[in-house]
Amino acid sequence: MLTSLAILTLVLDGNYGMYVWPCSPVLAQYIWYHRASLKGKTILEIGAGTSLPGIVAAKCEATVILSDSSEYPQCLADCAASCEANNLSNIPVVGIKWGQFTPELLNLQPVDIILGSDCFFDTKDFEDIIVTVAFIMKKRPSTEFWCTYQERRKRKRGKADEKNDNYGFKLNLGQMCNTV
Ligand SMILES: C[S@@+](CC[C@H](N)C(=O)[O-])C[C@H]1O[C@@H](n2cnc3c(N)ncnc32)[C@H](O)[C@@H]1O
């Protein structure tokens, strides 16, 4: 029987990756809603932090890889702590810094779904995120990118849309994102 219970450890820390951001339960709920299609899929979570969506995907019998910036060992440790708290010992945690073509990214296996919860929070990172996602998608063109972001200011057509245009993406705003 599938269980939706996920245990996460939260640490009071200035780093963004140490909290469950509101986008995270929204994406986790979306994953749970689509759980029937996840069994046997390979899923990578980027900028995972406390990793709630990835943990829920693993509990839905997907093969999950968690990642956060290689420059934030504390966040990578946080990903590992979430796996441990949920008795998921076989989940690899890899350091992937958006926009950097490191061996970890180059050697990454093709994935079916990329998860990104609240990665689009600083416009300076948008192009790096899209570059990384586009590179992973090139390995398997059917790869989907499921992401949630928070509207922290009134949304106009802006920088994220221009970056997406440049890399052939179309930003498709779902209902659930708008409820955050
Ligand atoms: C706002 S937090 C979101 C964390 C988690 N996904 C959530 O929704 O609760 C942004 C995450 O992106 C990670 N991050 C920030 N800059 C990054 C970069 N350049 N490359 C990869 N990850 C990065 C942070 O460490 C953090 O875990």
The ligand as a MOL file (V3000), in Angstrom:
LIG
                    3D

  0  0  0     0  0            999 V3000
M  V30 BEGIN CTAB
M  V30 COUNTS 27 29 0 0 0
M  V30 BEGIN ATOM
M  V30 1 C 13.9240 28.5540 -2.2660 0
M  V30 2 S 14.8780 27.1130 -1.9800 0 CHG=1
M  V30 3 C 13.7300 25.8060 -2.4000 0
M  V30 4 C 14.0800 24.5400 -1.6760 0
M  V30 5 C 13.0690 23.3990 -1.9030 0
M  V30 6 N 13.0750 22.9970 -3.2900 0
M  V30 7 C 11.6920 23.8220 -1.4690 0
M  V30 8 O 10.8610 24.1930 -2.3170 0
M  V30 9 O 11.4330 23.7900 -0.2560 0 CHG=-1
M  V30 10 C 15.9780 27.0830 -3.3940 0
M  V30 11 C 16.8620 25.8520 -3.4600 0
M  V30 12 O 17.7320 25.9810 -4.5920 0
M  V30 13 C 19.0650 25.6960 -4.2000 0
M  V30 14 N 19.9380 26.5010 -5.0400 0
M  V30 15 C 20.1550 27.8360 -4.9670 0
M  V30 16 N 21.0180 28.2250 -5.9110 0
M  V30 17 C 21.3540 27.1060 -6.6060 0
M  V30 18 C 22.2170 26.8600 -7.7160 0
M  V30 19 N 22.8920 27.8680 -8.2770 0
M  V30 20 N 22.3170 25.6100 -8.1850 0
M  V30 21 C 21.6090 24.6010 -7.6040 0
M  V30 22 N 20.8010 24.7680 -6.5480 0
M  V30 23 C 20.6700 26.0030 -6.0490 0
M  V30 24 C 19.1340 26.0930 -2.7470 0
M  V30 25 O 20.1780 25.4360 -2.0550 0
M  V30 26 C 17.7590 25.6780 -2.2590 0
M  V30 27 O 17.7340 24.3320 -1.8520 0
M  V30 END ATOM
M  V30 BEGIN BOND
M  V30 1 1 1 2
M  V30 2 1 2 3
M  V30 3 1 2 10
M  V30 4 1 3 4
M  V30 5 1 4 5
M  V30 6 1 5 6
M  V30 7 1 5 7
M  V30 8 2 7 8
M  V30 9 1 7 9
M  V30 10 1 10 11
M  V30 11 1 11 12
M  V30 12 1 11 26
M  V30 13 1 12 13
M  V30 14 1 13 14
M  V30 15 1 13 24
M  V30 16 1 14 15
M  V30 17 1 14 23
M  V30 18 2 15 16
M  V30 19 1 16 17
M  V30 20 1 17 18
M  V30 21 2 17 23
M  V30 22 1 18 19
M  V30 23 2 18 20
M  V30 24 1 20 21
M  V30 25 2 21 22
M  V30 26 1 22 23
M  V30 27 1 24 25
M  V30 28 1 24 26
M  V30 29 1 26 27
M  V30 END BOND
M  V30 END CTAB
M  END
